[in-house]
Amino acid sequence: MTTATAPHRTPPVALTPIFVRLKLSLLANGLKGSSKRKAVYFSTLAFALVVGFFVTLGMAMLHGHARAGTVVVLLAAILALGWAFMPLFFPTGDETLDPSRLVMLPLQPRPLVRALLSSSLVGIGPLFTLCLAVGSVIAVARGAAGTVAAVLAVPLLLLVCVALARAVATANVRLLTSRKGRDLALLSGLLIAVGAQVANFASQRLFEAGGMARLEPVEEVVRWLPPATAVGMVDSASEGAYARAAAQLLLTLVALALLLWFWERSLTKLMVTPDGSTISAAAPAKDRGEHGLWSLLPAGRTGATMQRTLRYAVRDPKTKASWVTALAIGMIVPVFNALQGTGSVYFACFGAGMLGVQMYNQFGQDTSAFWMVAQTISTPRDAYEELRARAAALALVTVPYTVLVTVVTAALLGDWRAFPAGLGLSLALLGSMLCTGALSSARFAYSIPTDGAFKNVAPGQGGLAWMSIFGGMLASAAICAPVIALTIWFNVADYQSVSWLLVPLGVGWGTLAAWAGLRLSAPAVSGKLPEILQAVSKG
């Protein structure tokens, strides 16, 4: 007689040590065989340690200062924002732990979240964040209660930041591994430049008399927003406000639990949802008929060309980066100068000029595909319609944008008397740049290479590009000179009561200049199609 034996069950394998060892192995193996990669990694590590040490030391020296709580609470909020958005603009930072690579493994979401969270604590970023967290709590911790709160706050701040980054990255992993994710990476430099301007402006305000006092209302709100609540808890406990410290601790724990829940939910959805390639392969073909806003465009060649130009601005990475840079800088320069008290309504011309430059080298944006456009051009009339449609697509965005920049600048300065002159001059300048842009596109076309994010001119054509852009800008100023002279005369003679005449005058002059430029460049385009195609195909 045989007795039945219970089936042997294999104990569950702990994923956390495996993923931590995996992360360490990936870091070690990534440094093998490349001295350049080793140099970059260890120099980055050394830089992070040095900066982290001095930042920690500086914040520790704030201990006992009346404004220490304001500084560290706002720093914790900025740190969390960095952790939340950096994965969207630098998606290749930890690509090896992309959770979509684990879809074929029999893993449960909750243990996987714990393992990924633990492995995410290994790296330069978490080490630097740990230094900032330690410095922050040292700055505000006082007494036994503050010390106990500080011991809790450091790991909580670090965990919330890492969980926030992972939850955002997991929720957007399809985006980060697609063409749109690469587009975001192209725009990261612009955001860093904008952030630097914001930081510069904020630092100037802070070093003014009473600058820190202006941040206190903001700090009172931010200290109740996780993960800044972790640092606020230390400050509250040090002051003896134990009920407030307990509430801030509870908010921090709830935020961490919600982030982990959202991360687990996104991870589950990612593991069981088919990606876009299988969906598009199985889905029936969609109706390609035009609808929505595209149906508002004119019919025929004009509407088709306008739509193609606008789609380039949305889909082509380099064209998109150029447009977004122009839109952002065109707004930043007049607005920041106005906020600093050194601006003028006429700075709105900078925004019109930045977008007017997009008219230059229109055919270079097509690259070698320009041959398809060339097939549709047989007469100067065809070339005129092509250029007119491209200019109309640009004006569709630029004209409302120019009005918006001028309105915002005038509102910040409170100088509504100069608003008509500034708007009229900006629109006249825009029309002049459409004129010179069309002429430059016809006579000075150059190639824009498709490879390389920061390579915008083919070798040997750099001089041609500089001549096209800067020569065109100088010519635009000369074309716009009558409107500039009239604006100066109105200001000198104090004819502010009739300055509104500059608006229709600027619109009319800009329209006339753009029409003349399109007319003059059309014969050159139709007669030089092979030369233009050769010039734009070098990249």
BELLIN-V132044 format. One record per pair of residues at least 24 apart in sequence whose C-alpha atoms are under 7 Angstrom apart, sorted by the first residue. I is the first residue (numbers start at 1). J is the second residue. Records with the same first field share a line. If there is no record, write none. Layout:
BEGIN
I->J + J
END
This chain:
BEGIN
15->111 + 115
16->114 + 115 + 118
19->115 + 116 + 119
20->118 + 119
23->119
45->124
48->128
49->128
52->128 + 131 + 132
53->131
55->132
56->131 + 132 + 134 + 135
57->135
59->135 + 136 + 139
60->135 + 138 + 139
61->139
62->139
63->138 + 139 + 140
68->139 + 140
69->140 + 235
70->216 + 219
72->136
73->219 + 223 + 228 + 231 + 232
74->219 + 222
76->227 + 228
77->227 + 228
80->161 + 227
83->161 + 162 + 164 + 165
84->164 + 165 + 168
87->165 + 169
88->169 + 176
89->184 + 185 + 188
90->185
91->176
100->270 + 271
103->271
109->264 + 267 + 268
110->264
113->264
117->163
120->162
129->158
130->158
133->157
137->231 + 234
140->234 + 235
141->234 + 235 + 238
142->238
143->238
145->237 + 238
146->234 + 237 + 238
149->233 + 234 + 237
150->234
153->230 + 231
156->230
157->227 + 230
160->227 + 256
163->259 + 260
164->259
167->259 + 262 + 263
170->263 + 266 + 267
171->266
183->317
186->321 + 453
187->321
190->325
224->248
226->251 + 252 + 255
227->252
302->385 + 389
305->386 + 389 + 390
306->389 + 390 + 392 + 393
309->390 + 393
310->393
326->354 + 355
327->355
330->354
331->405
334->409
335->409
338->409 + 412 + 413
339->412
345->406 + 409 + 410 + 418 + 419 + 422
346->422
348->405 + 406 + 422 + 426
349->426
351->402
352->398 + 402 + 426 + 430
353->430
355->398
356->430 + 433 + 434
357->433
359->391 + 434 + 437 + 438
360->437 + 438 + 440 + 441 + 469
361->440 + 441 + 445 + 446
362->441
363->441 + 445 + 536
364->445 + 446 + 447 + 448 + 536
365->448
367->447 + 448 + 536 + 537
368->533 + 536 + 537
370->533
371->533
374->529
377->526
378->526
379->526
380->522 + 523 + 526
383->522 + 525 + 526
384->518 + 519 + 522
387->438 + 518
388->518
391->434
417->496
420->499 + 500 + 502 + 503
421->487 + 499 + 500 + 502 + 503
423->503
424->502 + 503 + 504 + 505 + 506 + 507
425->483 + 484 + 506
427->506 + 507 + 510
428->480 + 506 + 507 + 509 + 510
429->476 + 480 + 510
430->510
431->510 + 511 + 513 + 514
432->476 + 479 + 480 + 510 + 513 + 514
433->473 + 476
434->514
435->513 + 514 + 516 + 517 + 518
436->472 + 475 + 476 + 517
437->472
438->517 + 518 + 521
439->517 + 521
440->468 + 472
442->521 + 524 + 525
444->468
445->532 + 535 + 536
446->535 + 536
447->535 + 536 + 537 + 538 + 539
448->539
449->539
450->539
458->538 + 539
END
